C-alpha cells in the first residue's frame, strides 16, 4: 500500500482513490453490503452523501461501524481526505471537495436552491483525477445524483449504479441510467 502525504497524493505521486456514494430512501441495505465487502487497508477513501430531509437525524455512522473496520467520520469544514476512511455528510449541509479538503455550505430553503446534495458533491469531483475517482448511485427516490454523475462521467470518471430491480427505490438509479 502506498503512503499518503499532506498533498492528498500517495507516495508514488498519484491521487488517492476516492469512491463517492450517493444514496437516499432504501440505501441503508446497499451501503451496509458495500462496506461489508469494501477493502479496509488499500488506501482508498469513501464519501457517502445521503439525500435526506435537512432536519433528519441520521444514525448512519453507528450503523456502518457495525459493517466495516474502516474509520468513519462526519465531514467537517477543512477536513482533509485520509485513506481507509468513510466520510458522511450531515443532512443539513452541502458538501464539496476542493483539493482533497471538504468545504461545507449550510442548506437553507430560503436560498431557493433545490436540496440535491449528491449532485452538489459529485459536481465538485469533475476536476479530480478521473481514473482515481468513482461515483456510485444507490437506492433512492427522485433524481439526485443524475446531473453530478453525468458531469463526472463527462470528465472521464467511472459511474456505477445499483441495479434498479435490486434497489429498494429505483428512481435514482433509473434516472442515472437514462441520462
Secondary structure as a PSIPRED ss2 file (coil, helix, strand):
# PSIPRED VFORMAT (PSIPRED V4.0)

   1 X C   1.000  0.000  0.000
   2 X C   1.000  0.000  0.000
   3 X C   1.000  0.000  0.000
   4 X E   0.000  0.000  1.000
   5 X C   1.000  0.000  0.000
   6 X C   1.000  0.000  0.000
   7 X C   1.000  0.000  0.000
   8 X C   1.000  0.000  0.000
   9 X E   0.000  0.000  1.000
  10 X E   0.000  0.000  1.000
  11 X C   1.000  0.000  0.000
  12 X C   1.000  0.000  0.000
  13 X C   1.000  0.000  0.000
  14 X C   1.000  0.000  0.000
  15 X E   0.000  0.000  1.000
  16 X C   1.000  0.000  0.000
  17 X C   1.000  0.000  0.000
  18 X E   0.000  0.000  1.000
  19 X E   0.000  0.000  1.000
  20 X E   0.000  0.000  1.000
  21 X E   0.000  0.000  1.000
  22 X E   0.000  0.000  1.000
  23 X E   0.000  0.000  1.000
  24 X C   1.000  0.000  0.000
  25 X C   1.000  0.000  0.000
  26 X C   1.000  0.000  0.000
  27 X H   0.000  1.000  0.000
  28 X H   0.000  1.000  0.000
  29 X H   0.000  1.000  0.000
  30 X H   0.000  1.000  0.000
  31 X H   0.000  1.000  0.000
  32 X H   0.000  1.000  0.000
  33 X H   0.000  1.000  0.000
  34 X H   0.000  1.000  0.000
  35 X H   0.000  1.000  0.000
  36 X H   0.000  1.000  0.000
  37 X H   0.000  1.000  0.000
  38 X C   1.000  0.000  0.000
  39 X C   1.000  0.000  0.000
  40 X C   1.000  0.000  0.000
  41 X C   1.000  0.000  0.000
  42 X C   1.000  0.000  0.000
  43 X C   1.000  0.000  0.000
  44 X C   1.000  0.000  0.000
  45 X E   0.000  0.000  1.000
  46 X E   0.000  0.000  1.000
  47 X E   0.000  0.000  1.000
  48 X E   0.000  0.000  1.000
  49 X E   0.000  0.000  1.000
  50 X E   0.000  0.000  1.000
  51 X C   1.000  0.000  0.000
  52 X C   1.000  0.000  0.000
  53 X C   1.000  0.000  0.000
  54 X C   1.000  0.000  0.000
  55 X C   1.000  0.000  0.000
  56 X C   1.000  0.000  0.000
  57 X C   1.000  0.000  0.000
  58 X C   1.000  0.000  0.000
  59 X C   1.000  0.000  0.000
  60 X H   0.000  1.000  0.000
  61 X H   0.000  1.000  0.000
  62 X H   0.000  1.000  0.000
  63 X H   0.000  1.000  0.000
  64 X H   0.000  1.000  0.000
  65 X H   0.000  1.000  0.000
  66 X C   1.000  0.000  0.000
  67 X C   1.000  0.000  0.000
  68 X C   1.000  0.000  0.000
  69 X C   1.000  0.000  0.000
  70 X C   1.000  0.000  0.000
  71 X E   0.000  0.000  1.000
  72 X E   0.000  0.000  1.000
  73 X E   0.000  0.000  1.000
  74 X E   0.000  0.000  1.000
  75 X C   1.000  0.000  0.000
  76 X C   1.000  0.000  0.000
  77 X C   1.000  0.000  0.000
  78 X C   1.000  0.000  0.000
  79 X C   1.000  0.000  0.000
  80 X E   0.000  0.000  1.000
  81 X C   1.000  0.000  0.000
  82 X C   1.000  0.000  0.000
  83 X C   1.000  0.000  0.000
  84 X C   1.000  0.000  0.000
  85 X E   0.000  0.000  1.000
  86 X E   0.000  0.000  1.000
  87 X E   0.000  0.000  1.000
  88 X E   0.000  0.000  1.000
  89 X C   1.000  0.000  0.000
  90 X C   1.000  0.000  0.000
  91 X C   1.000  0.000  0.000
  92 X C   1.000  0.000  0.000
  93 X E   0.000  0.000  1.000
  94 X E   0.000  0.000  1.000
  95 X E   0.000  0.000  1.000
  96 X E   0.000  0.000  1.000
  97 X E   0.000  0.000  1.000
  98 X E   0.000  0.000  1.000
  99 X C   1.000  0.000  0.000
 100 X C   1.000  0.000  0.000
 101 X E   0.000  0.000  1.000
 102 X E   0.000  0.000  1.000
 103 X E   0.000  0.000  1.000
 104 X E   0.000  0.000  1.000
 105 X E   0.000  0.000  1.000
 106 X E   0.000  0.000  1.000
 107 X C   1.000  0.000  0.000
 108 X C   1.000  0.000  0.000
 109 X H   0.000  1.000  0.000
 110 X H   0.000  1.000  0.000
 111 X H   0.000  1.000  0.000
 112 X C   1.000  0.000  0.000
 113 X C   1.000  0.000  0.000
 114 X C   1.000  0.000  0.000
 115 X C   1.000  0.000  0.000
 116 X C   1.000  0.000  0.000
 117 X H   0.000  1.000  0.000
 118 X H   0.000  1.000  0.000
 119 X H   0.000  1.000  0.000
 120 X H   0.000  1.000  0.000
 121 X H   0.000  1.000  0.000
 122 X H   0.000  1.000  0.000
 123 X H   0.000  1.000  0.000
 124 X H   0.000  1.000  0.000
 125 X C   1.000  0.000  0.000
 126 X C   1.000  0.000  0.000
 127 X C   1.000  0.000  0.000
 128 X C   1.000  0.000  0.000
 129 X C   1.000  0.000  0.000
 130 X H   0.000  1.000  0.000
 131 X H   0.000  1.000  0.000
 132 X H   0.000  1.000  0.000
 133 X E   0.000  0.000  1.000
 134 X E   0.000  0.000  1.000
 135 X E   0.000  0.000  1.000
 136 X E   0.000  0.000  1.000
 137 X E   0.000  0.000  1.000
 138 X C   1.000  0.000  0.000
 139 X C   1.000  0.000  0.000
 140 X C   1.000  0.000  0.000
 141 X C   1.000  0.000  0.000
 142 X C   1.000  0.000  0.000
 143 X C   1.000  0.000  0.000
 144 X C   1.000  0.000  0.000
 145 X C   1.000  0.000  0.000
 146 X H   0.000  1.000  0.000
 147 X H   0.000  1.000  0.000
 148 X H   0.000  1.000  0.000
 149 X H   0.000  1.000  0.000
 150 X H   0.000  1.000  0.000
 151 X H   0.000  1.000  0.000
 152 X H   0.000  1.000  0.000
 153 X H   0.000  1.000  0.000
 154 X H   0.000  1.000  0.000
 155 X C   1.000  0.000  0.000
 156 X C   1.000  0.000  0.000
 157 X C   1.000  0.000  0.000
 158 X E   0.000  0.000  1.000
 159 X E   0.000  0.000  1.000
 160 X E   0.000  0.000  1.000
 161 X E   0.000  0.000  1.000
 162 X C   1.000  0.000  0.000
 163 X C   1.000  0.000  0.000
 164 X H   0.000  1.000  0.000
 165 X H   0.000  1.000  0.000
 166 X H   0.000  1.000  0.000
 167 X C   1.000  0.000  0.000
 168 X C   1.000  0.000  0.000
 169 X C   1.000  0.000  0.000
 170 X C   1.000  0.000  0.000
 171 X H   0.000  1.000  0.000
 172 X H   0.000  1.000  0.000
 173 X H   0.000  1.000  0.000
 174 X H   0.000  1.000  0.000
 175 X H   0.000  1.000  0.000
 176 X H   0.000  1.000  0.000
 177 X H   0.000  1.000  0.000
 178 X H   0.000  1.000  0.000
 179 X C   1.000  0.000  0.000
